[in-house]
């Protein structure tokens, strides 16, 4: 690589690639994996020993490289949990706001545009955001026909 990376930078590059590949593939089953992303991570992991990165091993049966479980656990605890948490709450507030605005207008949710209706959506989202920060999902209810 030009410029060459030191072991700490290479380790960070592995983390970035691992997390990117996780983002792309973790929610898909094996039939819908992005093989190019997986292959790129494998290439980086294959070079780990040459870069004095010890927390990588190779499976004897598949010859695939993998991060040691302790490293994966640290990445999961430090980045993935936080990411999932933020995405969940943001999506929930946005979708509830879209639903409410669609009901108010008497249209389907598909007719609500995040870009065009942002001025109307923001106050509704903020109301949900405050509610969810204060009470979580404790006060959310599904209709009686659920």
N, C-alpha and C positions, 0 to 999 in steps of 0.2 A: 504494500500500500504506500501511497505517496501523499502526504508525508507519513512516515511510519508512526505507529501508535505505541505508546508504552503499555505495559501490562494492565495498569489501572484503566486506561482509555479503552483498551481492547475488551476488558471486562464490562465496562459501561456499554460498549457497542453490542456485546452479546446480550446484555439486559434489554437494551432498546429493541434489538431484533426479536428477542424472545417475546417481549411484551407486544410488539407489533404483530407477530405471527399469532399470538394468543388472541388478540383483538379480531383478527381476520378469521381464524379458524375455530375458536373455542365453542361457538354457538352453532356450528354445523356438524352433521354426522360425517362419517368417513367418506361417503360418496360425494360430498360437496366441499372438500378441503382445497385450499389454494396450494397446490403442490409446489409452485415456484417460491412461495413464502417459506414453506417447510424446507425446501432444498437450500435456500439461502441461509437459514439458521443452521442447517446441518454443515454447510461449508465453514461458517464462522466457528462452530463448535469443534470441527475437525482441526482447526488451526490453534485451538486453545492451548494445547500443551506447548507448542512452539513459542507461545507468547507468555509462558509461565502463569497460566490460569489453571489452577489445580482442580476446581470444582466441576469438572466435566469428565464424564466417563463414556464408555462405548459398550453397547449391548452385544454380547458374544453371539447371539442368535441372529439378530437383524443387522448388525453392524451400524445401527443408528447411534448417534451421539445424543447424550442427554445431560441436563444440569442435575447436579446432586440435589436430593430432596430438600436439604436445608436451604439451599439457594432459592429453589422454587418457592418454598414456604415464606422466605423473607420477601420475595417479590410479590407474592400473593398478599401478604399482610400489609406491605408498604404501599402498593400501587393498585392492585386489582380490587380489593375490598372497597377502597376509597372511590375508585372509578365507578364500580357497580352502584354504590350508594348514591353518588351524585346523579348518575344517569337515571336511576329509578325515580328519585324525587323530582328531578327536572321533567322527565317524561310524564309523570303522573300529573303534575301541576299544569303542564301544557295541554295535555289531552282533556283534563277536566274543564279547563278554560275553553277549549275549542268546542267541547260538547255543550257547555252552557251558552256560549254565543250562538251556536247553531240552533239550539232550542229557542233562544230569544228571537232569532230571525225566522224561525220556522223552516229551516233548510237542513240538509244533511251535513254531517261533519266534513265531508269531502269538499263542500263549497266554502269552507272557511280557509282562508289563505294566511299562513304565518306572516308573510311579507306584507300583504295588502291590509290585513286586519290587526296589525300589531298594536295600534293605538287603543283598540277596543279590548284586545286580549290581555295586555299588560296589567290593568287594574284587577281583572278577574284572577289572573295568575298570582298576583301579589296577595290577594285575599286567601287563596288556597295555600300559598307558600307560608304565610303567617299561621294559618290553621294547622298545617302539617308540622311545622316547627314546634308549635306549642303542644299539640295533642297526638302527633303521629297519625296512625290509621285508626286510632281508638274510636273516633266518632264518625268514621266513614261507614255508610250502610248501603247495601244493595236493595233494590225494590222488593216488594212483598212477593213477587212472582218468582224470585230466585230459588 
